């Protein structure tokens, strides 16, 4: 059986390439700040609506 010492180096090179590709893909697919702000605004509105509904149900 022959021992291949380059296996670890190839593994690290492949892992690094995969991480770089994942980071590049993540940067391309990341939502814009406008989309994040819009989603946060919608979530805050839903929470306010639920609090209002709960307060009405409890007769506050």
N, C-alpha and C positions, 0 to 999 in steps of 0.2 A: 504494500500500500504506500503510495507516494503522498507526502504531506505538502500541501500547497500553501505557502506563507503569504501569497498575494491575495488570498480569499478575503482576508480582513480588510485590506486596502480597497479591493473592489467593492466590498460591502459598504464601507464608509463613503466611497465616491458615489455609489448609487443612492445611498441614503441622503447625502448632501444634495445631489441633483434632484431627488424627489422633493426634498424640503424647499428648494428654490422654485421648482415648478409649482408646488402647492402655494407658496407665498405669492407668486406672480398671478396665479389663478384667483386667489383670494382677493388680491388688490383689484383685479378687473371686475370681480363679481360683487364687491362690497357696495352697499347702498350709499347713495350720496347723502351729504349732510341734510339736504332739503327733505329727502325721503325719511330720514331718521327723525327730524323735527316734526314732520307731518304725522308720523306714527305715534310719537310721544304726545302730540296735541290730541290726537284721537283717543289715546288711552286715558289721558287726563279727563277728557270730556265724558268718557264712559264711567269713570270713577265718580265724577261729580253727579252724573245722572243717577247712578246707583245709590249714592248717599242721599240725594233728594228723594228718590223713591222710598228708601228705607225710612227716612224722616217722616214722609207722608204716611207710611204704613203705621208708624208708631205715634202718629198725631203730635208731632213736635212742631 
